[in-house]
Amino acid sequence: MNKSPQFSPEIHERAVRMVYEHREECPSLWAAVESLAPKISCVSNTLYEWMCKYLVDSGTRHGTTTSDQNRLKELERENLELRKANEILKLARAFFAQAEIDRRLKS
């Protein structure tokens, strides 16, 4: 499966701005997206996703903003690291507890 080309943030911003400006001339957001997508050499669905993301980030549409999504990913990553650290500490505690019991039995 071919990976789609990566577009720079400047292209994202310019494309969204073009759709936003062109939106008034079209009957729907999708129609504006479909008319402009070929001009920037991207698929309509991609441009529509950019537009939806912009609308959420600007507060026009309900949803989780990009900054909130990034924060959630960061917290999930941190949570996973803490769970791993806790598991290591539990194993170490059990190891040292067993060593202490063995030491007492030998004495």
PEURNOR-V755161 format. One record per backbone hydrogen bond with DSSP energy under -0.5 kcal/mol. NH is the residue of the N-H (numbers start at 0). CO is the residue of the C=O. If there is no record, write none. Layout:
# PEURNOR-V755161
nh: [NH | NH]
co: [CO | CO]
This chain:
# PEURNOR-V755161
nh: [11 | 12 | 13 | 14 | 15 | 16 | 17 | 18 | 19 | 20 | 21 | 22 | 24 | 25 | 31 | 32 | 33 | 34 | 35 | 36 | 37 | 38 | 39 | 39 | 40 | 41 | 46 | 47 | 48 | 49 | 50 | 51 | 52 | 53 | 54 | 55 | 56 | 57 | 58 | 59 | 60 | 64 | 68 | 69 | 70 | 71 | 72 | 73 | 74 | 75 | 76 | 77 | 78 | 79 | 80 | 81 | 82 | 83 | 84 | 85 | 86 | 87 | 88 | 89 | 90 | 91 | 92 | 93 | 94 | 95 | 96 | 97 | 98 | 99 | 100 | 101 | 102 | 103 | 104 | 105 | 106]
co: [7 | 8 | 9 | 10 | 11 | 12 | 13 | 14 | 15 | 16 | 17 | 18 | 21 | 22 | 27 | 28 | 29 | 30 | 31 | 32 | 33 | 35 | 35 | 36 | 37 | 36 | 42 | 43 | 44 | 45 | 46 | 47 | 48 | 49 | 50 | 51 | 52 | 53 | 55 | 54 | 54 | 62 | 64 | 65 | 66 | 67 | 68 | 69 | 70 | 71 | 72 | 73 | 74 | 75 | 76 | 77 | 78 | 79 | 80 | 81 | 82 | 83 | 84 | 85 | 86 | 87 | 88 | 89 | 90 | 91 | 92 | 93 | 94 | 95 | 96 | 97 | 98 | 99 | 100 | 101 | 102]
